[in-house]
Amino acid sequence: MDFSESTEHALLRESVAQLAARYGHGYFVEKAKTGGKTDELWAEAGKAGFLGVSVPEEYGGGGGGISELAIVCEELAAGGCPLLLIVVSPAICATVVAKFGTPAQKQRWLPGFADASLKMAFAITEPDAGSNSHRLTTTARRDGGDWLLSGRKYYISGVDEVESVLVVARTEDARTGQLRPALFVVPTGAPGFEAQPIDMQITSPEKQFTIFLDDVRLPADALIGESEDTALPALFAGLNPERITVAAYGNGIARYALAKGAAYAKDRQVWKTPVGAHQGIAHPLAQAKIAVELARLMTQKAAWLYDAGQDAAAGEAANMAKYASAEAAIEAVDKAIQTHGGNGMATEYGLATLWGAVRAGRIAPVSREMILNFVAQHSLGLPKSY
Ligand SMILES: Cc1cc2nc3c(=O)[nH]c(=O)nc-3n(C[C@H](O)[C@H](O)[C@H](O)COP(=O)(O)OP(=O)(O)OC[C@H]3O[C@@H](n4cnc5c(N)ncnc54)[C@H](O)[C@@H]3O)c2cc1C
């Protein structure tokens, strides 16, 4: 077992870190507070090939996997620019299209994912279903050669920044009459598509939306794959990369916060020594450091398993990584704020601005409780309680 990072990965990490350092958390917060978008950063990261690093080479991508994309996500966050849409567009949508799209769908969308000129949102969560995806009611029905899509989704990230949304819906099985999942690419400009922003307490240029779909007419080829039969494996192909990159995002924020916390603890002096000499300040930072290093190990393992095609093991590891990262990020940001005293709450010090993002990490894309349910049931063999 070799825990040293390959030269390629170390180089990628360093290049992304350099890019993030040129923008920094001040840029991210300024965009968030003025209603701007991180377009320059996204475009530069796309041009450098960072955002298309996991897209197959034949479509202009880097030919890497989720391990590489997780590095990109972590380093941007560690540099103060946690871009949530990496989790959605390249991690979920590009992976689903690359693995389950028809040849024509790959040809149409993958080159755009490769240079990140194409951004796609992802919509599964519904107000009346929440964590229980078996209760999804967004439905697609056939109308001649077209589909008509109706339903409602909430907390969908980045709808104002994308041309289309990958929507998880259900279709009726002609034989059994039962509803089964199907994935559709839905243009945000289609008649019947409406998005309303949700006012969130998260300091980020990336916003969340409720989507209303009212008989949105879609051509036959809006359905991902050759038929509805591939929807379930396609969905799972996207959800593990989502969890892994969200974990990387949390790990990056935790590293950013700990670096700030440690620097301040070494510098700030109110008695005879820097505040970092007090164990009441040093130990919580050290505990958070241990937690984030453990979370990073599990995230790397999950990414490796996913890229190696070991889907069942990757699913368990991705859940555990996402859980560990969310907890570590909350601890790291909280302890770094505490280290800063009153300054911890000031926008200028760039820590409280991350509180909403790390706190949401305990809820989305899959909540702490649903991961504990998964581990209890699948890893420990305990009975399902719900
Ligand atoms: C910032 C942010 C961005 C998001 N982006 C997207 C996106 O781009 N696309 C998308 O589709 N969704 C997105 N979401 C939605 C997110 O995936 C959901 O919020 C999440 O899955 C939880 O669903 P819910 O909010 O309906 O909570 P609910 O399912 O209503 O759960 C409420 C609480 O009950 C707990 N609970 C529920 N069932 C159980 C159980 N069986 N056992 C124990 N506890 C239980 C939950 O853990 C939670 O704490 C985003 C959410 C946020 C906050």
Ligand as a Chemical Component Dictionary entry (heavy atoms), coordinates in Angstrom:
data_LIG
# 
_chem_comp.id                   LIG 
_chem_comp.type                 NON-POLYMER 
_chem_comp.pdbx_formal_charge   0 
_chem_comp.three_letter_code    LIG 
# 
loop_
_chem_comp_atom.comp_id 
_chem_comp_atom.atom_id 
_chem_comp_atom.alt_atom_id 
_chem_comp_atom.type_symbol 
_chem_comp_atom.charge 
_chem_comp_atom.model_Cartn_x 
_chem_comp_atom.model_Cartn_y 
_chem_comp_atom.model_Cartn_z 
_chem_comp_atom.pdbx_ordinal 
LIG C1  C1  C 0 -26.945 24.194 0.160  1  
LIG C2  C2  C 0 -27.782 23.072 -0.406 2  
LIG C3  C3  C 0 -27.622 22.730 -1.726 3  
LIG C4  C4  C 0 -28.388 21.701 -2.284 4  
LIG N1  N1  N 0 -28.251 21.415 -3.614 5  
LIG C5  C5  C 0 -29.061 20.466 -4.170 6  
LIG C6  C6  C 0 -29.002 20.219 -5.589 7  
LIG O1  O1  O 0 -28.238 20.875 -6.331 8  
LIG N2  N2  N 0 -29.834 19.278 -6.110 9  
LIG C7  C7  C 0 -30.708 18.554 -5.330 10 
LIG O2  O2  O 0 -31.414 17.721 -5.872 11 
LIG N3  N3  N 0 -30.805 18.780 -3.987 12 
LIG C8  C8  C 0 -30.004 19.716 -3.391 13 
LIG N4  N4  N 0 -30.091 19.977 -2.046 14 
LIG C9  C9  C 0 -31.090 19.258 -1.248 15 
LIG C10 C10 C 0 -30.503 18.230 -0.271 16 
LIG O3  O3  O 0 -30.022 17.125 -0.975 17 
LIG C11 C11 C 0 -31.596 17.904 0.748  18 
LIG O4  O4  O 0 -31.793 19.041 1.562  19 
LIG C12 C12 C 0 -31.283 16.692 1.585  20 
LIG O5  O5  O 0 -31.249 15.528 0.799  21 
LIG C13 C13 C 0 -32.288 16.493 2.734  22 
LIG O6  O6  O 0 -33.609 16.521 2.265  23 
LIG P1  P1  P 0 -34.665 17.506 2.968  24 
LIG O7  O7  O 0 -34.043 18.850 3.046  25 
LIG O8  O8  O 0 -35.972 17.382 2.296  26 
LIG O9  O9  O 0 -34.760 16.976 4.472  27 
LIG P2  P2  P 0 -35.810 15.881 5.031  28 
LIG O10 O10 O 0 -35.724 14.638 4.202  29 
LIG O11 O11 O 0 -37.121 16.531 5.219  30 
LIG O12 O12 O 0 -35.183 15.557 6.457  31 
LIG C14 C14 C 0 -35.351 16.403 7.592  32 
LIG C15 C15 C 0 -34.501 15.834 8.731  33 
LIG O13 O13 O 0 -34.988 14.534 9.093  34 
LIG C16 C16 C 0 -33.928 13.600 9.030  35 
LIG N5  N5  N 0 -34.461 12.302 8.548  36 
LIG C17 C17 C 0 -35.226 12.053 7.449  37 
LIG N6  N6  N 0 -35.460 10.749 7.328  38 
LIG C18 C18 C 0 -34.828 10.142 8.373  39 
LIG C19 C19 C 0 -34.705 8.790  8.804  40 
LIG N7  N7  N 0 -35.252 7.769  8.128  41 
LIG N8  N8  N 0 -33.955 8.537  9.904  42 
LIG C20 C20 C 0 -33.378 9.560  10.595 43 
LIG N9  N9  N 0 -33.489 10.851 10.256 44 
LIG C21 C21 C 0 -34.196 11.132 9.158  45 
LIG C22 C22 C 0 -32.938 14.186 8.025  46 
LIG O14 O14 O 0 -31.632 13.656 8.236  47 
LIG C23 C23 C 0 -33.035 15.665 8.339  48 
LIG O15 O15 O 0 -32.199 15.957 9.437  49 
LIG C24 C24 C 0 -29.318 20.999 -1.471 50 
LIG C25 C25 C 0 -29.465 21.351 -0.125 51 
LIG C26 C26 C 0 -28.727 22.386 0.413  52 
LIG C27 C27 C 0 -28.925 22.754 1.859  53 
# 
loop_
_chem_comp_bond.comp_id 
_chem_comp_bond.atom_id_1 
_chem_comp_bond.atom_id_2 
_chem_comp_bond.value_order 
_chem_comp_bond.pdbx_ordinal 
LIG C1  C2  SING 1  
LIG C2  C3  SING 2  
LIG C2  C26 DOUB 3  
LIG C3  C4  DOUB 4  
LIG C4  N1  SING 5  
LIG C4  C24 SING 6  
LIG N1  C5  DOUB 7  
LIG C5  C6  SING 8  
LIG C5  C8  SING 9  
LIG C6  O1  DOUB 10 
LIG C6  N2  SING 11 
LIG N2  C7  SING 12 
LIG C7  O2  DOUB 13 
LIG C7  N3  SING 14 
LIG N3  C8  DOUB 15 
LIG C8  N4  SING 16 
LIG N4  C9  SING 17 
LIG N4  C24 SING 18 
LIG C9  C10 SING 19 
LIG C10 O3  SING 20 
LIG C10 C11 SING 21 
LIG C11 O4  SING 22 
LIG C11 C12 SING 23 
LIG C12 O5  SING 24 
LIG C12 C13 SING 25 
LIG C13 O6  SING 26 
LIG O6  P1  SING 27 
LIG P1  O7  DOUB 28 
LIG P1  O8  SING 29 
LIG P1  O9  SING 30 
LIG O9  P2  SING 31 
LIG P2  O10 DOUB 32 
LIG P2  O11 SING 33 
LIG P2  O12 SING 34 
LIG O12 C14 SING 35 
LIG C14 C15 SING 36 
LIG C15 O13 SING 37 
LIG C15 C23 SING 38 
LIG O13 C16 SING 39 
LIG C16 N5  SING 40 
LIG C16 C22 SING 41 
LIG N5  C17 SING 42 
LIG N5  C21 SING 43 
LIG C17 N6  DOUB 44 
LIG N6  C18 SING 45 
LIG C18 C19 SING 46 
LIG C18 C21 DOUB 47 
LIG C19 N7  SING 48 
LIG C19 N8  DOUB 49 
LIG N8  C20 SING 50 
LIG C20 N9  DOUB 51 
LIG N9  C21 SING 52 
LIG C22 O14 SING 53 
LIG C22 C23 SING 54 
LIG C23 O15 SING 55 
LIG C24 C25 DOUB 56 
LIG C25 C26 SING 57 
LIG C26 C27 SING 58 
# 
